[in-house]
Amino acid sequence: MQVAKWGNSLAVRLPVALVQELGIADGDELLLQPAPRQAAQPASVSVTRLPSKLERLQSVRHLRAPWGADFAFDRDEANAR
């Protein structure tokens, strides 16, 4: 892979085989962190794909509880504080 200038930043073009192996797609957010360095070894990076907003929302959906049958939203009561 080659590092190239992109505006004021640097960019790396990823080969298709690596993209498929990592399971990433256009628009995904990645977290790159330096991997622990061993003596006499070149520096390396660990790559983690961050969950999308939709994936984060779906992971907490099981936490929601249904409203009671007698629940009614009162806008005036909610804004009284």
C-alpha positions in Angstrom: 0.0 0.0 0.0 1.1 3.5 -0.7 0.6 6.6 1.4 -0.6 9.6 -0.6 -1.4 13.2 0.1 -5.1 14.1 0.3 -5.6 17.8 1.0 -3.8 18.4 4.3 -4.0 14.8 5.3 -2.5 11.5 4.3 -4.5 8.6 2.8 -4.0 4.9 2.2 -5.8 3.1 -0.6 -6.9 -0.4 0.6 -6.8 -3.4 -1.7 -10.1 -5.2 -2.3 -8.8 -8.4 -0.7 -8.1 -6.5 2.5 -11.4 -4.7 2.5 -13.2 -8.0 2.1 -11.1 -9.6 4.9 -11.8 -6.8 7.3 -15.5 -6.7 6.3 -15.5 -2.9 5.8 -17.4 -0.8 3.3 -17.5 2.8 2.0 -18.5 5.1 4.9 -17.5 2.8 7.7 -15.5 4.3 10.6 -12.3 2.7 11.6 -10.3 3.0 14.8 -6.5 2.7 14.2 -4.3 2.2 17.2 -0.6 1.4 17.4 -0.2 -2.3 18.3 2.1 -3.1 21.2 5.6 -3.0 19.8 8.0 -5.9 20.3 11.8 -5.3 20.4 13.4 -5.3 17.0 10.0 -5.5 15.3 8.6 -2.8 12.9 5.7 -0.7 14.2 2.2 -2.1 13.4 -1.3 -1.0 13.7 -4.5 -2.7 14.9 -7.7 -1.9 13.0 -11.2 -2.0 14.6 -14.4 -1.3 12.7 -16.6 1.0 14.8 -20.3 0.1 14.9 -22.6 2.4 12.9 -25.3 4.5 14.5 -27.9 2.0 13.4 -25.9 -0.9 14.8 -25.5 0.9 18.2 -29.2 1.6 18.3 -30.1 -2.0 17.5 -27.8 -3.2 20.2 -29.7 -1.3 22.9 -33.3 -1.9 21.6 -33.7 -4.8 24.0 -33.5 -2.3 26.9 -36.6 -0.4 26.0 -39.8 -1.1 28.0 -43.3 -0.8 26.7 -45.5 2.0 28.0 -48.2 1.2 30.4 -51.7 0.8 29.0 -52.9 3.9 30.9 -49.9 6.1 29.9 -50.7 9.4 28.2 -48.1 12.0 27.4 -48.9 15.4 28.8 -46.9 18.1 27.1 -47.7 20.8 29.7 -46.6 18.5 32.5 -43.4 17.6 30.7 -42.5 21.3 30.1 -43.6 22.5 33.6 -40.0 22.2 35.0 
